[in-house]
Amino acid sequence: MRIIAGTYRSRALEAPAGMSTRPTSDRLRETLFNVLAPRIQKCAFLDLYAGSGAVGIEAISRGAAHVTFVERAPAALKVLRGNLARLGINSGFSIHPGSVRAFLLASLKTTPRPEPQEAVFLDPPYDAAQEYAATLELLGMEHAGFLAPDAIVTAEHRRKPPLNEMYGHLKRTRQLEQGDAALSFFTVEAVG
């Protein structure tokens, strides 16, 4: 697994051992960042279910202003921290150890609210259908403040069954498929 482009291009990344964490393939990451390219520079990027951190580190490499990693698995957190250290990345990110749901719910109660995110990537375990729905619903809540008005939320998932078209105020605008995997892109639907 390597970084595809930017400052850290071609640098190798580690992945957690075993099958409990499934890293996003290089090819799928390249597809993701081809779509996100116009908005990645200086953006606030949220990497949910971060695993090894490959997606968030790719965002840093391509010029994101700040990446927030959220991951609860101890083995994945160790690899994520190791990847950042090996690359010499010591600023421009924060790591939140714990569940995505706990992180999002805590963000709702924080004063002042965290900076709205311009790009969000989520990649829960493919078999955790409830994680997709719960996370996308929280992100799509009216007045939650998680997302900038022009934010894009991307979910990596199995191609079949597809995700819903709507989650709260998030509307799917595009789906790209590669093999058994798919990327669904959501934007905030205007209210009123």
N, C-alpha and C positions, 0 to 999 in steps of 0.2 A: 504494500500500500504506500503510495507516494503522493506528495503534494503536486498538483497539476500545473499551477501557474503562480506568478507573482514573486514576491521577495524570497520565498522558501521553495521555489520550484525545484522539483525532482528530489527533494529531501525525503528520506524514508520515514514512515510512521510505524509504530508498533500497534498491535491489536491485542486485546485481552485473549488469553487462552480459552479454549472451549467454545461451546456453541451458544452460551447464554447471551453474548453480545455479538450482533451481526453488523460488521462495519459496512457502510455504504460503499459500493464498488467504485473504483476509479472512474469507470465509464459513466455510471449514474451521477457521480459528483460532477463530472465534466458537463453533462447535460444540465444539471441543476444550475451550475454557475454560468453556463451560456445564457440561460434565461435571466438570471439575476445580475448579470454583468453591468447593465446600465445603472443599477442602484446600489452596488456594493461599496463603492468608494465612500469613505467617511460615514457609513451607516452604523446604526446600533443594531446588532445581530444577536438573536436569541437562539441558542442551540439546545433544544429540549431532548432528553434521553440521549445525551451527548456521547456516551460510550467512550471510544478512544479519543474523541475530539476532532476527528478528521475533517468534518464539515466546518466546524467553527474555526479550526486552524487554517483551513483553506480560505475562509473569509478574511482572517487576519492577513494572510499572505497576499490577498488581493486588495487590501487597503481599507477594510472595515475599521471604523473608529474605535469600536468597543464590541467585544463578544462576551456574552454571558452564557456560561456552560452550566447546565443542570443535569446531574447524574446522581443516582443513589447507590449503585453497585460498587462496593469497595474495590474490587479488582479492576473495574473500568476506571474508577477515579485515580487509582495508582498509575495506570497506563496513561491516562489523560495528562496528569501532572508530569509524568516522565517525558511524554512527547513535547510538551511545552518547554521543559527544562533542556532537553537535548537540542532543541532549536534555538535556545537562548531567548525565548519570548518571556519577558518578565513584566510586561505592562500591556495595557489595552484589553484586559480581560478580567473577568471574575468567575469564580467557581462556586456553585451552590450545591453542596452535598445533601441529597435528600430527594424526595419524590417531586415530580413535576407538579402534581396537584397541590402539595403543601407549599411549594414555591409560589405558584400563582395565587393561591388563597392568601398567603402572607403578603404578597404584593398589593392585594386589594386593600389591606389594612394599614399599609405603610403611609406615613405622612412625612414629607411630601411623597407623592407617588413616584415610582421609578420612571426614568425617561421612557417615553413610548418607543417601541421597537419598530424599525423600518423593514426588517426581514426576520422571519421566524422559520426555523426548520425543526420538524419533529419526526422522530423515527422510533416509535415504541416497538416492542416485540410484535411481529406480524400477527401473532395469535391473540394479542390483547386488544380485541375490537373495542372493548369498553374504554380503554385508554385513549384511543383515537377520538371517540365521541366525546368523552368527558373533557379532554384537553381542548379540542376544537370549540366546544360549547363555551368553555371558560374564556378562551381567546376572543370569541365572537359576541360576548356579552355587551349589551349597550352600556355605555358609560364606564366600562371597566378600566379604560385608560391604558391597556397593555400595548395597543397598536397605534402607530402614527396613522393619519387619515389615508395615506397612500401606501400603507404597508402591504407586503405580500407574505402570506403564510404558505409554506410548502410542507406537505406530508408525504413521506415515503411509505409505501404500503404494498401489499400483494395486489397484483393486477385484478384478481377476482377473489372475493366480491369487491366491487368498487365502493368507495366512500360515498356518503350522501352529497347532494349538490349544495345543501345549506346547513350551516351550524350557527345558530343565532344570526348575527349580522355578517357572517362570513359566507361568501358565495364562491363556489368553484368556477374558475374562469378557464381552466385548461387542465388537461391530463396528458402526460407523456408516458409511454410504456416502453420498457426494455426487458425482454424475457418475461419472467414471472413478476418482476417489480414494476411499480408505477410511481410517478410523482404527480400529486394533485396540487394545483396552485389555487389559492383562495385570496380574494381581496375583500375589503370591507364594503358592504353594500350601503349606499347612501340611505339615511333614514329620512322618512317624510316624503 
